[in-house]
Every structure is written in structure tokens, then in C-alpha cells.
């Protein structure tokens, strides 16, 4: 690829200080990059820590603790999103260093947080549906030891299809291992990879986040979120409880936060091992209205099951197949 340079290395440093202007075409590239709001997982307020929005004593049949774990889990996922976007945001602070008609490059320039390291960002635009239709973008955020003739290692690789990140679909892969390899990691940087797939072309918006090794306080898992404009949605997630049991949870909920969950679990060796499943429904205040728990996993005093389905479960929108409680 033949680049048209916009300045020398000294000029690049000036760009890092915030000097220079964006062209209209530059801005068309930038709108393809995701923002925090584009990638954040947002279950409703009732899926928060017990006591924040409800009085557990007012739940005569108990609280939906599984549902209440959704918000802390989403907070961990959103911390991962914030980590990605903080790296992406570097291109929003400075104009490109080099331009082609359908490509932009930022850098190479020093990583201000990691002395002796350089970063570079490359974006390429194409028109697979025709020049009058929506474009597609691919981008790479790369890093290397300053001056290393071996070249750059990719840290973020992404693609996007649509007019802007708010009205399209995309994929972002963050390679934590390459961050450690190049030396732009911090002590809290996870290992492995995080992959995000998002689609904002329709209602509901969908976001899938996968962690190959876990990180940001969440378990290794392929997390799934679907959010309708009216506030209802679906959230698939995984947690580890204080007994070290692993629970894999599928939830669906209405705009008020009432909903249902289908859960599979694997007991830790300390809990005796084994696996099983249970289902729950709850109202807007996260009070349980129905439980099917044949192995009595969810309560201290059996039987844990009560209520009837669907009489004690509010209707919720299904996004894809949902297990019947």
C-alpha cells in the first residue's frame, strides 16, 4: 500500500499533542470505530446488588439472587469494553499521519504509557455492496518495541459493516497475549483474547463477548446480550458462587426487570461435585415468584421448588431459543 504522508516524525509528535485538523473523509473513517455505548451490556436496574433497589425482607419467597448477579457480571464485561475503547480512542485524539483515498494510518508514534514502545493504527475502507451503498472497514491497532525491524504485532483487529458504529455490525478482537509479548501490558492485563461481536442494525441490539481465559472479574465464557429499545431483553452469562460452583445462566426480562432464568450448574469438588439445573421467575422487585429446583440447589431448607409455570411467570420477549422453566 502506497501512503501519502502528512508530516515527519516531529509532526507526528505534534499530532499527539492534539494539533492539526480532521478532514471530512477522516471523520467518515472514525465513525466506523465503536464507542463505549455501542458495546456496553446494560441489564435493567433491578439486576443490581441486593438492597440497592429492593428490600430483601419484602420478598416473602426469597430474592432472585441469580438475577441479581447479572449487574455485577455486566459491570465486569463493561470494564473489558472500556479497556478496548480506551485503546481505540487514541485515533480520536489526533488526525491521521498518512492518507489514501480508502485508507488511513496513525503513527508510528511512541506509546506515552509504555516507554520504548511504539504504536500504529491502520484502517482500510472498501465498498463490497457498491460505491453508493454502505462501506465496510477493517482496522488494526499494532505495537512493537521501538525501532524493531521485525515489525508490529497486532493488539486489536476489527471490522465493521455499516454507515456508522451506531447503525451497523462489527467484530473486535483484543489480543492480550500480544500486549504482554510487546510489553504494553499492565499488571492487571489478562491473558488470552477477548472477542466482541455486535449488531446495531435492528431491534434488538445484540452483543456477544467471549473471553478465552477470563478477566476483568468474569469467568471464561461466551456472553450474550440482546437489548430491545423498550428496555426488555436477554442476557446469557456465567458466574462462580462463594462455594466455587459454576453457574451458566440464560435470562430473559421485561422492561420493568421481571423475568425468568434457566440455569445449569457444576458443583465444586468441595461441594461434592456433580451437576444439575434449575429455573426461576421473579417480579419487578427481583422477588421470586416461581422455582423449579428438583435437586434443592438454591435454598437451605428443602423443598426449594414452588409455584406453577407459566401462571407465576410474566411473559418476556424471547431472543432465540429459550429453555422452558
Backbone as numpy.savetxt, mean C-alpha at the origin, in Angstrom:
# Nx Ny Nz CAx CAy CAz Cx Cy Cz
19.42 5.47 -25.82 18.59 6.66 -25.82 19.46 7.90 -25.82
19.20 8.83 -26.71 19.99 10.04 -26.83 19.33 11.16 -26.05
20.04 11.69 -25.06 19.48 12.71 -24.17 19.88 14.10 -24.61
18.99 15.05 -24.38 19.28 16.48 -24.57 19.50 17.06 -23.19
20.74 17.34 -22.82 21.07 17.79 -21.48 20.66 19.23 -21.27
20.18 19.50 -20.04 19.75 20.85 -19.72 20.77 21.58 -18.87
21.90 20.98 -18.59 22.89 21.68 -17.80 24.00 20.77 -17.37
25.01 21.32 -16.75 26.15 20.58 -16.25 25.86 20.03 -14.87
26.85 19.32 -14.29 26.67 18.79 -12.93 26.42 19.91 -11.95
27.07 21.05 -12.15 26.84 22.18 -11.25 25.41 22.66 -11.34
24.88 22.63 -12.57 23.49 23.03 -12.73 22.56 22.05 -12.05
22.93 20.75 -12.08 22.10 19.74 -11.41 22.03 20.01 -9.93
23.13 20.42 -9.33 23.11 20.75 -7.92 22.21 21.94 -7.66
22.24 22.89 -8.57 21.35 24.04 -8.42 19.89 23.62 -8.49
19.63 22.63 -9.37 18.26 22.11 -9.46 17.83 21.49 -8.16
18.75 20.79 -7.51 18.43 20.17 -6.23 18.05 21.21 -5.20
18.58 22.40 -5.35 18.25 23.47 -4.42 16.91 24.10 -4.74
16.28 23.63 -5.82 14.92 24.10 -6.12 14.87 25.16 -7.20
15.97 25.37 -7.94 15.98 26.38 -8.98 15.46 25.79 -10.28
15.05 26.64 -11.21 14.60 26.19 -12.51 13.09 26.10 -12.58
12.58 25.81 -13.82 11.14 25.76 -14.06 10.76 24.46 -14.73
9.50 24.04 -14.50 8.96 22.89 -15.20 8.27 23.36 -16.47
8.44 22.58 -17.54 7.68 22.85 -18.74 6.32 22.16 -18.63
5.41 22.50 -19.53 4.12 21.83 -19.54 4.28 20.33 -19.76
5.20 19.96 -20.63 5.44 18.54 -20.88 6.04 17.85 -19.65
6.91 18.55 -18.91 7.43 17.98 -17.67 6.29 17.61 -16.73
5.33 18.50 -16.62 4.21 18.27 -15.70 3.37 17.06 -16.14
3.31 16.82 -17.44 2.56 15.66 -17.93 3.24 14.36 -17.49
4.54 14.39 -17.38 5.25 13.22 -16.84 4.98 13.07 -15.34
5.03 14.17 -14.62 4.91 14.12 -13.16 3.55 13.59 -12.71
2.49 13.90 -13.45 1.16 13.47 -13.01 1.00 11.96 -13.10
1.94 11.27 -13.77 1.87 9.82 -13.83 2.42 9.16 -12.57
3.10 9.92 -11.73 3.69 9.36 -10.51 2.66 9.35 -9.38
2.60 8.29 -8.60 1.58 8.21 -7.54 1.86 9.16 -6.39
0.80 9.61 -5.74 0.88 10.39 -4.52 0.46 9.51 -3.34
0.60 10.02 -2.14 0.18 9.25 -0.96 -1.30 8.88 -1.03
-2.13 9.84 -1.41 -3.57 9.58 -1.44 -3.93 8.52 -2.47
-3.15 8.40 -3.53 -3.44 7.41 -4.56 -3.24 5.98 -4.06
-2.35 5.79 -3.09 -1.95 4.45 -2.67 -2.37 4.08 -1.26
-2.97 4.99 -0.52 -3.28 4.73 0.88 -4.50 3.82 1.03
-4.41 2.94 2.02 -5.50 2.05 2.39 -6.29 2.72 3.52
-7.60 2.89 3.34 -8.38 3.70 4.29 -9.66 3.00 4.73
-9.57 2.01 5.62 -10.80 1.46 6.20 -11.49 2.51 7.05
-12.79 2.36 7.33 -13.52 3.41 8.05 -13.06 3.58 9.49
-13.51 4.66 10.11 -13.03 5.06 11.43 -13.30 4.01 12.50
-14.36 3.21 12.36 -14.65 2.23 13.40 -13.59 1.15 13.47
-12.79 0.99 12.42 -11.72 -0.01 12.44 -10.47 0.57 13.07
-10.63 1.15 14.28 -9.51 1.77 14.98 -9.33 1.09 16.32
-8.37 1.57 17.09 -8.10 0.96 18.39 -9.33 0.98 19.27
-9.57 -0.11 19.99 -10.74 -0.20 20.86 -10.75 0.95 21.84
-11.90 1.60 21.96 -12.03 2.72 22.88 -11.93 4.06 22.19
-11.36 4.08 20.97 -11.19 5.36 20.28 -12.53 5.89 19.80
-13.39 5.01 19.28 -14.67 5.46 18.76 -15.83 4.64 19.32
-15.58 3.78 20.29 -16.66 3.00 20.86 -16.35 2.70 22.32
-17.39 2.30 23.06 -17.25 1.91 24.46 -17.38 0.39 24.52
-16.26 -0.35 24.73 -16.35 -1.81 24.75 -17.38 -2.33 25.74
-17.58 -1.61 26.85 -18.55 -2.06 27.85 -19.97 -2.03 27.30
-20.18 -1.23 26.26 -21.51 -1.14 25.65 -21.79 -2.26 24.69
-20.80 -3.09 24.39 -20.98 -4.23 23.49 -21.28 -5.46 24.33
-22.55 -5.76 24.52 -22.94 -6.84 25.43 -22.48 -8.20 24.95
-22.28 -8.36 23.64 -21.83 -9.65 23.09 -20.36 -9.63 22.70
-19.66 -8.57 23.09 -18.24 -8.47 22.79 -17.95 -7.59 21.59
-16.69 -7.19 21.47 -16.26 -6.32 20.38 -15.64 -7.14 19.25
-15.72 -6.60 18.06 -15.15 -7.26 16.88 -13.65 -6.94 16.82
-12.88 -7.64 17.65 -11.45 -7.34 17.76 -10.72 -7.54 16.44
-11.15 -8.52 15.66 -10.52 -8.73 14.35 -10.69 -7.48 13.49
-11.89 -6.94 13.47 -12.16 -5.72 12.70 -11.37 -4.54 13.25
-11.24 -4.47 14.56 -10.50 -3.36 15.17 -9.01 -3.42 14.85
-8.54 -4.57 14.39 -7.13 -4.66 13.99 -6.90 -4.16 12.56
-7.97 -3.85 11.83 -7.81 -3.40 10.45 -7.10 -2.06 10.37
-7.47 -1.13 11.27 -6.86 0.21 11.21 -5.38 0.18 11.54
-4.93 -0.47 12.63 -3.47 -0.55 12.85 -2.74 -1.22 11.70
-3.37 -2.22 11.08 -2.73 -2.88 9.94 -2.61 -1.91 8.76
-3.68 -1.17 8.49 -3.63 -0.20 7.39 -2.61 0.89 7.68
-2.44 1.25 8.96 -1.41 2.25 9.31 -0.02 1.74 8.93
0.25 0.45 9.17 1.53 -0.12 8.78 1.72 -0.13 7.27
0.66 -0.50 6.54 0.74 -0.48 5.09 0.97 0.94 4.57
0.28 1.90 5.17 0.44 3.28 4.74 1.82 3.84 5.07
2.45 3.30 6.12 3.84 3.69 6.40 4.74 3.23 5.26
4.47 2.03 4.72 5.21 1.57 3.55 4.96 2.45 2.34
3.69 2.85 2.15 3.34 3.77 1.06 4.09 5.09 1.22
4.10 5.63 2.43 4.79 6.90 2.67 6.27 6.78 2.35
6.84 5.62 2.66 8.26 5.39 2.38 8.51 5.45 0.88
7.66 4.80 0.10 7.80 4.82 -1.36 7.65 6.23 -1.90
6.58 6.91 -1.46 6.28 8.23 -2.02 7.35 9.24 -1.63
7.95 9.09 -0.45 9.02 10.00 -0.06 10.20 9.91 -1.02
10.44 8.71 -1.59 11.49 8.55 -2.59 11.05 9.12 -3.93
9.79 8.88 -4.28 9.27 9.38 -5.55 9.24 10.90 -5.58
8.98 11.51 -4.43 8.78 12.96 -4.37 10.01 13.76 -4.77
11.18 13.13 -4.85 12.39 13.87 -5.22 12.21 14.52 -6.58
11.49 13.87 -7.50 11.34 14.44 -8.84 10.33 15.57 -8.87
9.55 15.71 -7.81 8.59 16.81 -7.76 9.24 18.09 -7.23
10.45 17.98 -6.71 11.12 19.14 -6.15 12.05 19.84 -7.14
12.43 19.13 -8.20 13.40 19.70 -9.14 13.00 19.37 -10.58
13.29 20.26 -11.53 13.02 19.97 -12.94 13.96 18.89 -13.47
13.63 18.30 -14.61 14.51 17.27 -15.17 15.88 17.82 -15.55
16.87 16.93 -15.49 18.22 17.27 -15.93 18.35 17.14 -17.44
17.62 16.19 -18.03 17.69 15.94 -19.47 16.31 15.60 -19.98
16.07 15.98 -21.25 14.74 15.80 -21.83 14.84 15.20 -23.23
13.89 14.32 -23.53 13.56 13.89 -24.88 12.07 14.11 -25.06
11.60 13.95 -26.30 10.17 14.17 -26.53 9.32 13.28 -25.63
9.71 12.02 -25.48 8.93 11.08 -24.69 9.74 10.46 -23.57
10.65 11.22 -23.01 11.46 10.73 -21.90 11.99 11.90 -21.08
12.23 11.63 -19.81 12.84 12.60 -18.90 13.83 11.87 -18.01
14.91 12.58 -17.63 15.88 12.04 -16.68 16.20 13.10 -15.65
16.24 12.66 -14.39 16.68 13.51 -13.29 18.00 12.94 -12.77
19.03 13.77 -12.67 20.32 13.31 -12.18 21.22 12.82 -13.29
22.30 12.10 -12.91 22.64 11.68 -11.53 23.03 12.86 -10.65
22.66 12.75 -9.37 23.07 13.75 -8.39 23.24 13.09 -7.03
23.96 13.72 -6.13 24.24 13.10 -4.83 22.97 12.89 -4.02
22.92 11.77 -3.32 21.84 11.51 -2.36 22.14 12.29 -1.10
21.32 13.28 -0.81 21.60 14.17 0.31 21.55 13.47 1.66
20.90 12.31 1.72 20.79 11.59 2.99 21.85 10.50 3.15
22.56 10.16 2.07 23.53 9.08 2.12 24.79 9.51 1.36
25.74 10.12 2.04 26.96 10.62 1.40 27.68 9.51 0.63
28.23 9.89 -0.52 28.95 8.94 -1.34 28.06 8.10 -2.23
26.77 8.43 -2.29 25.84 7.70 -3.14 25.17 8.67 -4.11
24.84 8.17 -5.29 24.17 8.97 -6.31 22.84 8.32 -6.70
21.89 9.15 -7.08 20.60 8.66 -7.53 20.27 9.24 -8.90
19.45 8.51 -9.61 19.02 8.91 -10.95 17.61 8.39 -11.17
16.80 9.18 -11.85 15.42 8.79 -12.15 15.20 8.94 -13.64
14.63 7.92 -14.25 14.34 7.94 -15.69 12.87 7.60 -15.89
12.18 8.41 -16.72 10.79 8.14 -17.09 10.69 8.10 -18.60
9.92 7.12 -19.11 9.70 6.96 -20.55 8.20 6.87 -20.80
7.75 7.62 -21.79 6.32 7.66 -22.14 6.10 6.99 -23.50
4.99 6.27 -23.62 4.60 5.67 -24.89 3.10 5.84 -25.09
2.64 5.54 -26.30 1.22 5.70 -26.63 0.72 4.40 -27.28
0.54 3.36 -26.46 0.15 2.06 -27.02 -1.24 2.03 -27.63
-2.10 2.99 -27.27 -3.46 3.02 -27.78 -3.65 4.08 -28.87
-2.55 4.71 -29.30 -2.62 5.79 -30.27 -2.30 7.12 -29.63
-1.77 8.04 -30.42 -1.30 9.32 -29.88 -2.43 10.20 -29.35
-3.66 9.92 -29.73 -4.79 10.71 -29.23 -5.42 10.09 -27.99
-4.92 8.93 -27.58 -5.46 8.24 -26.41 -4.54 8.41 -25.22
-4.94 7.81 -24.09 -4.17 7.97 -22.87 -2.77 7.37 -23.03
-1.75 7.99 -22.44 -0.39 7.47 -22.55 -0.11 6.39 -21.50
1.02 5.74 -21.65 1.55 4.82 -20.65 2.95 5.29 -20.28
3.32 5.10 -19.02 4.62 5.53 -18.54 5.33 4.39 -17.83
6.63 4.35 -17.96 7.48 3.47 -17.17 8.57 4.33 -16.53
8.96 3.98 -15.30 9.97 4.79 -14.62 10.85 3.91 -13.75
12.07 4.41 -13.53 13.06 3.72 -12.70 13.73 4.75 -11.79
13.79 4.43 -10.52 14.58 5.19 -9.56 15.79 4.32 -9.24
16.98 4.84 -9.54 18.19 4.03 -9.46 19.20 4.66 -8.53
20.10 3.85 -8.01 21.13 4.36 -7.10 22.44 3.60 -7.35
23.55 4.24 -6.96 24.87 3.61 -7.09 25.83 4.30 -6.13
26.94 3.63 -5.87 28.06 4.29 -5.21 28.59 5.32 -6.18
28.86 6.53 -5.71 29.23 7.65 -6.57 30.37 7.26 -7.51
30.13 7.43 -8.81 31.15 7.17 -9.80 31.38 5.72 -10.13
30.60 4.81 -9.59 30.81 3.38 -9.82 30.59 3.06 -11.30
31.63 2.57 -12.00 31.47 2.29 -13.43 30.53 1.13 -13.71
30.22 0.33 -12.70 29.29 -0.79 -12.89 27.87 -0.30 -13.14
27.60 0.98 -12.85 26.30 1.54 -13.14 25.35 1.52 -11.97
24.09 1.79 -12.26 23.05 1.95 -11.25 22.29 0.65 -11.01
21.81 0.50 -9.78 20.89 -0.59 -9.43 19.50 -0.01 -9.24
18.46 -0.67 -9.78 17.10 -0.14 -9.62 16.62 -0.29 -8.17
16.07 0.78 -7.64 15.49 0.78 -6.30 13.97 0.77 -6.38
13.41 1.56 -7.29 11.97 1.56 -7.56 11.78 1.38 -9.06
10.92 0.46 -9.44 10.53 0.28 -10.83 9.01 0.39 -10.88
8.51 1.23 -11.77 7.07 1.42 -11.82 6.55 1.59 -13.23
5.25 1.43 -13.38 4.57 1.67 -14.64 3.20 2.26 -14.35
2.68 3.00 -15.32 1.38 3.63 -15.13 0.68 3.75 -16.46
-0.63 3.48 -16.46 -1.46 3.57 -17.66 -2.62 4.51 -17.35
-2.63 5.68 -17.97 -3.71 6.63 -17.71 -3.25 8.05 -17.88
-4.22 8.97 -17.83 -3.91 10.39 -18.01 -3.23 10.97 -16.79
-3.58 10.49 -15.58 -2.94 10.94 -14.35 -3.10 9.84 -13.31
-2.27 9.90 -12.25 -2.29 8.85 -11.24 -3.65 8.73 -10.56
-4.45 9.78 -10.58 -5.77 9.73 -9.95 -6.83 9.12 -10.86
-6.49 8.90 -12.14 -7.46 8.35 -13.08 -6.78 7.30 -13.96
-6.15 6.33 -13.33 -5.48 5.30 -14.10 -5.09 4.13 -13.22
-4.25 3.27 -13.75 -3.80 2.10 -13.01 -2.29 1.98 -13.13
-1.67 1.41 -12.10 -0.22 1.34 -12.12 0.34 0.25 -11.24
1.66 0.13 -11.29 2.41 -0.86 -10.52 3.69 -0.20 -10.04
4.01 -0.43 -8.76 5.24 0.09 -8.18 5.91 -1.04 -7.42
7.19 -1.27 -7.67 7.96 -2.28 -6.96 9.15 -1.60 -6.30
9.26 -1.75 -5.00 10.38 -1.19 -4.23 11.28 -2.34 -3.81
12.55 -2.27 -4.21 13.52 -3.33 -3.93 14.37 -2.92 -2.73
13.97 -3.40 -1.54 14.72 -3.06 -0.33 16.12 -3.66 -0.36
16.25 -4.86 -0.92 17.56 -5.50 -0.96 18.57 -4.67 -1.73
18.13 -4.06 -2.84 19.04 -3.20 -3.59 19.40 -1.93 -2.82
18.47 -1.44 -1.99 18.81 -0.30 -1.14 19.94 -0.65 -0.18
19.86 -1.85 0.41 20.94 -2.31 1.29 22.23 -2.53 0.50
22.11 -3.09 -0.69 23.29 -3.37 -1.51 24.05 -2.09 -1.85
23.32 -1.04 -2.23 23.96 0.20 -2.65 24.36 1.05 -1.45
23.68 0.84 -0.31 24.01 1.60 0.87 23.18 2.84 1.06
21.91 2.81 0.58 21.01 3.95 0.82 19.90 3.55 1.78
20.14 2.48 2.52 19.19 2.02 3.52 19.39 2.74 4.84
18.37 2.70 5.68 18.47 3.12 7.07 18.37 1.87 7.95
18.55 2.03 9.25 18.53 0.88 10.14 17.18 0.17 10.13
16.10 0.92 9.87 14.76 0.34 9.90 14.28 -0.13 8.53
15.10 0.01 7.49 14.69 -0.42 6.15 14.50 -1.94 6.13
13.33 -2.44 5.67 13.12 -3.89 5.62 14.01 -4.54 4.57
13.93 -5.85 4.50 14.55 -6.62 3.43 13.47 -7.05 2.43
13.92 -7.65 1.33 12.97 -8.16 0.36 12.43 -7.07 -0.56
11.16 -7.24 -0.94 10.53 -6.31 -1.87 9.11 -5.99 -1.42
8.63 -4.84 -1.85 7.22 -4.48 -1.69 6.68 -4.15 -3.08
5.54 -4.73 -3.41 4.90 -4.47 -4.70 3.51 -3.90 -4.48
3.18 -2.85 -5.21 1.87 -2.20 -5.11 1.24 -2.18 -6.49
0.01 -2.69 -6.58 -0.80 -2.59 -7.79 -2.01 -1.74 -7.45
-2.31 -0.74 -8.26 -3.45 0.12 -7.96 -4.22 0.45 -9.22
-5.53 0.59 -9.05 -6.43 0.89 -10.17 -7.46 1.90 -9.71
-7.38 3.10 -10.28 -8.30 4.17 -9.92 -9.20 4.55 -11.09
-9.37 3.63 -12.03 -10.17 3.91 -13.22 -11.66 3.76 -12.99
-12.06 3.09 -11.89 -13.47 2.81 -11.69 -13.80 2.84 -10.21
-15.05 2.58 -9.90 -15.52 2.48 -8.52 -15.88 1.01 -8.27
-15.15 0.29 -7.38 -14.25 0.83 -6.37 -12.81 1.01 -6.85
-12.09 1.87 -6.16 -10.64 1.94 -6.29 -10.06 0.68 -5.65
-9.08 0.05 -6.29 -8.46 -1.14 -5.71 -6.96 -0.93 -5.54
-6.44 -1.46 -4.44 -5.02 -1.39 -4.13 -4.60 -2.74 -3.58
-3.57 -3.32 -4.17 -2.99 -4.57 -3.68 -1.54 -4.30 -3.29
-1.18 -4.67 -2.07 0.17 -4.47 -1.57 0.74 -5.81 -1.11
1.90 -6.17 -1.63 2.53 -7.42 -1.27 3.90 -7.20 -0.66
4.15 -7.85 0.49 5.45 -7.81 1.15 6.07 -9.19 1.08
7.28 -9.29 0.51 7.92 -10.59 0.39 8.47 -11.10 1.70
8.78 -10.19 2.63 9.33 -10.62 3.92 8.67 -9.90 5.10
7.68 -9.08 4.87 7.11 -8.28 5.94 7.91 -7.01 6.14
7.37 -6.11 6.96 8.02 -4.84 7.22 7.00 -3.81 7.61
7.47 -2.71 8.22 6.60 -1.62 8.66 5.52 -2.11 9.64
5.87 -3.16 10.39 4.96 -3.65 11.41 3.84 -4.54 10.89
3.91 -4.99 9.64 2.87 -5.88 9.10 3.51 -7.20 8.67
2.67 -8.21 8.56 3.12 -9.56 8.22 3.39 -9.71 6.72
4.18 -10.71 6.37 4.36 -11.07 4.97 3.01 -11.55 4.43
2.52 -10.89 3.37 1.19 -11.22 2.87 0.90 -10.38 1.63
-0.10 -10.80 0.86 -0.62 -10.01 -0.24 -1.89 -9.32 0.21
-1.79 -8.07 0.64 -2.92 -7.31 1.18 -3.78 -6.76 0.04
-5.09 -6.79 0.24 -6.01 -6.30 -0.78 -7.02 -5.33 -0.22
-7.22 -4.22 -0.92 -8.17 -3.19 -0.48 -9.00 -2.74 -1.67
-10.32 -2.58 -1.44 -11.22 -2.02 -2.44 -12.11 -1.00 -1.74
-12.09 0.23 -2.19 -12.86 1.29 -1.55 -13.83 1.94 -2.52
-15.13 1.89 -2.18 -16.15 2.57 -2.98 -16.22 4.05 -2.59
-16.76 4.85 -3.49 -16.89 6.28 -3.22 -17.76 6.56 -2.01
-18.73 5.69 -1.72 -19.64 5.94 -0.60 -19.04 5.54 0.74
-17.79 5.04 0.76 -17.14 4.69 2.03 -17.19 3.23 2.38
-17.95 2.42 1.65 -17.97 0.98 1.88 -16.78 0.34 1.17
-16.54 -0.95 1.47 -15.42 -1.57 0.81 -15.07 -2.95 1.33
-13.88 -3.37 0.99 -13.35 -4.68 1.37 -11.88 -4.51 1.72
-11.43 -5.28 2.71 -10.03 -5.24 3.13 -9.61 -6.65 3.52
-8.62 -7.18 2.83 -8.05 -8.50 3.13 -6.67 -8.28 3.76
-6.44 -8.85 4.93 -5.18 -8.57 5.62 -4.79 -9.73 6.53
-3.62 -9.64 7.11 -3.10 -10.68 8.00 -2.50 -10.04 9.23
-2.73 -10.67 10.40 -2.17 -10.17 11.65 -1.59 -11.35 12.44
-0.80 -11.01 13.43 -0.29 -11.97 14.40 -0.75 -11.51 15.77
-1.47 -12.35 16.51 -2.02 -11.92 17.80 -0.99 -12.10 18.92
-1.31 -11.66 20.13 -0.33 -11.76 21.23 0.14 -13.18 21.53
-0.65 -14.19 21.13 -0.24 -15.58 21.34 0.62 -16.11 20.19
0.95 -15.25 19.26 1.76 -15.59 18.09 0.99 -16.45 17.09
-0.34 -16.47 17.19 -1.17 -17.11 16.18 -1.29 -16.17 14.97
-1.35 -16.74 13.79 -1.45 -15.95 12.56 -2.88 -16.05 12.03
-3.51 -14.88 11.82 -4.89 -14.81 11.33 -4.90 -14.14 9.97
-5.55 -14.80 9.00 -5.74 -14.24 7.67 -7.21 -13.87 7.53
-7.49 -12.61 7.22 -8.82 -12.03 7.43 -9.34 -11.40 6.14
-10.56 -11.75 5.77 -11.28 -11.09 4.68 -12.46 -10.35 5.28
-12.51 -9.03 5.07 -13.61 -8.23 5.61 -14.34 -7.51 4.49
-15.62 -7.27 4.71 -16.40 -6.39 3.86 -17.25 -5.53 4.79
-17.45 -4.25 4.45 -18.10 -3.32 5.37 -18.88 -2.26 4.60
-19.89 -1.70 5.30 -20.67 -0.63 4.68 -20.10 0.73 5.08
-20.72 1.80 4.63 -20.17 3.14 4.84 -20.14 3.53 6.31
-21.00 2.90 7.14 -21.01 3.21 8.58 -19.98 2.40 9.36
-19.37 1.41 8.71 -18.37 0.57 9.39 -18.90 -0.76 9.84
-20.21 -1.02 9.70 -20.74 -2.35 10.01 -20.29 -3.32 8.93
-20.07 -4.59 9.32 -19.59 -5.50 8.30 -19.48 -6.93 8.77
-18.67 -7.69 8.07 -18.49 -9.11 8.37 -17.07 -9.52 8.02
-16.63 -10.61 8.61 -15.29 -11.11 8.38 -15.31 -12.62 8.28
-14.50 -13.16 7.39 -14.22 -14.59 7.31 -12.74 -14.76 7.61
-12.41 -15.59 8.61 -11.05 -15.65 9.13 -10.56 -17.09 9.14
-9.33 -17.31 8.68 -8.63 -18.57 8.90 -7.45 -18.28 9.82
-7.07 -19.26 10.62 -5.97 -19.02 11.57 -5.09 -20.25 11.68
-3.84 -19.99 12.05 -2.88 -21.04 12.35 -2.34 -20.78 13.74
-2.55 -21.72 14.65 -2.09 -21.54 16.02 -0.57 -21.72 16.09
0.05 -20.96 16.97 1.48 -21.10 17.21 1.76 -22.40 17.95
2.99 -22.91 17.89 3.32 -24.11 18.67 3.04 -23.93 20.16
3.26 -22.74 20.68 3.00 -22.49 22.09 1.51 -22.59 22.42
0.64 -22.35 21.40 -0.81 -22.46 21.61 -1.33 -23.84 21.28
-0.44 -24.76 20.95 -0.85 -26.13 20.67 -0.90 -26.48 19.20
-0.60 -25.51 18.30 -0.61 -25.78 16.87 -2.00 -25.99 16.33
-2.08 -26.37 15.07 -3.37 -26.59 14.43 -3.88 -25.35 13.72
-4.99 -25.52 13.02 -5.57 -24.42 12.27 -7.08 -24.54 12.30
-7.75 -23.48 11.86 -9.20 -23.48 11.86 -9.73 -22.22 11.21
-11.01 -21.95 11.41 -11.64 -20.77 10.81 -12.81 -20.33 11.67
-13.19 -19.08 11.53 -14.38 -18.55 12.17 -14.89 -17.36 11.36
-16.12 -16.97 11.61 -16.74 -15.84 10.94 -17.41 -14.95 11.97
-17.48 -13.66 11.66 -18.11 -12.69 12.55 -18.86 -11.64 11.74
-19.87 -11.05 12.37 -20.52 -9.84 11.87 -20.58 -8.83 13.01
-20.63 -7.55 12.68 -20.65 -6.50 13.69 -21.44 -5.30 13.17
-21.87 -4.47 14.12 -22.59 -3.26 13.78 -21.67 -2.06 13.63
-22.24 -0.85 13.43 -21.43 0.34 13.21 -20.49 0.68 14.36
-20.83 0.29 15.59 -19.97 0.58 16.74 -18.97 -0.55 17.00
-18.83 -1.48 16.05 -17.91 -2.61 16.16 -18.30 -3.58 17.26
-19.60 -3.63 17.60 -20.11 -4.63 18.54 -20.54 -5.87 17.75
-20.12 -7.04 18.24 -20.45 -8.28 17.54 -21.96 -8.53 17.52
-22.46 -8.96 16.36 -23.87 -9.32 16.22 -24.05 -10.79 15.83
-22.98 -11.43 15.39 -23.03 -12.82 14.97 -21.62 -13.39 15.02
-21.50 -14.65 15.49 -20.22 -15.36 15.49 -20.46 -16.82 15.16
-19.70 -17.35 14.24 -19.66 -18.79 13.99 -18.23 -19.23 14.24
-18.02 -19.91 15.35 -16.67 -20.28 15.78 -16.73 -21.69 16.37
-16.75 -22.72 15.52 -16.93 -24.08 16.02 -15.81 -24.57 16.94
-14.60 -24.01 16.81 -13.48 -24.45 17.65 -13.29 -23.55 18.87
-14.19 -22.56 19.05 -14.13 -21.66 20.21 -12.76 -20.97 20.33
-12.30 -20.45 19.20 -11.01 -19.77 19.16 -11.09 -18.35 19.70
-12.27 -17.72 19.60 -12.36 -16.27 19.80 -12.80 -15.84 21.19
-13.12 -16.75 22.08 -13.59 -16.32 23.39 -12.98 -17.19 24.48
-13.01 -16.67 25.70 -12.44 -17.41 26.81 -13.36 -18.45 27.38
-14.67 -18.24 27.25 -15.65 -19.16 27.83 -16.58 -19.66 26.73
-16.45 -20.92 26.29 -17.31 -21.46 25.23 -18.76 -21.52 25.71
-19.71 -21.57 24.76 -19.49 -21.52 23.32 -19.31 -20.08 22.82
-18.48 -19.92 21.81 -18.26 -18.59 21.24 -19.31 -18.22 20.20
-19.93 -19.21 19.57 -20.87 -18.94 18.49 -22.20 -18.44 19.04
-22.79 -17.49 18.30 -24.15 -17.03 18.63 -24.72 -16.32 17.42
-26.04 -16.11 17.43 -26.72 -15.42 16.34 -26.94 -16.33 15.15
-27.67 -15.81 14.17 -27.94 -16.55 12.94 -27.58 -15.69 11.75
-27.17 -16.39 10.69 -26.82 -15.71 9.45 -27.89 -16.01 8.40
-28.37 -15.00 7.65 -27.90 -13.61 7.60 -28.68 -12.65 8.48
-29.53 -13.18 9.38 -30.43 -12.31 10.14 -29.67 -11.26 10.96
-28.50 -11.62 11.47 -27.76 -10.71 12.35 -26.53 -10.11 11.68
-26.56 -10.05 10.35 -25.45 -9.47 9.59 -26.00 -8.45 8.60
-25.45 -7.25 8.60 -25.92 -6.22 7.67 -25.45 -6.55 6.26
-26.25 -6.19 5.25 -25.79 -6.38 3.87 -24.57 -5.50 3.60
-23.60 -6.04 2.91 -22.40 -5.27 2.56 -22.07 -5.53 1.10
-21.40 -4.57 0.45 -21.02 -4.79 -0.96 -19.91 -5.80 -1.05
-20.05 -6.73 -1.96 -19.00 -7.72 -2.18 -18.11 -7.25 -3.33
-16.82 -7.35 -3.12 -15.85 -7.05 -4.17 -15.12 -8.35 -4.46
-15.54 -9.04 -5.49 -14.99 -10.36 -5.74 -15.66 -11.38 -4.83
-15.24 -12.64 -4.92 -15.86 -13.70 -4.10 -15.63 -13.46 -2.62
-16.66 -13.67 -1.81 -16.55 -13.48 -0.38 -17.12 -14.70 0.32
-16.38 -15.32 1.24 -16.89 -16.51 1.93 -18.16 -16.20 2.72
-19.13 -17.08 2.66 -20.36 -16.90 3.46 -20.03 -17.22 4.92
-20.35 -16.32 5.86 -20.06 -16.58 7.27 -20.74 -17.84 7.77
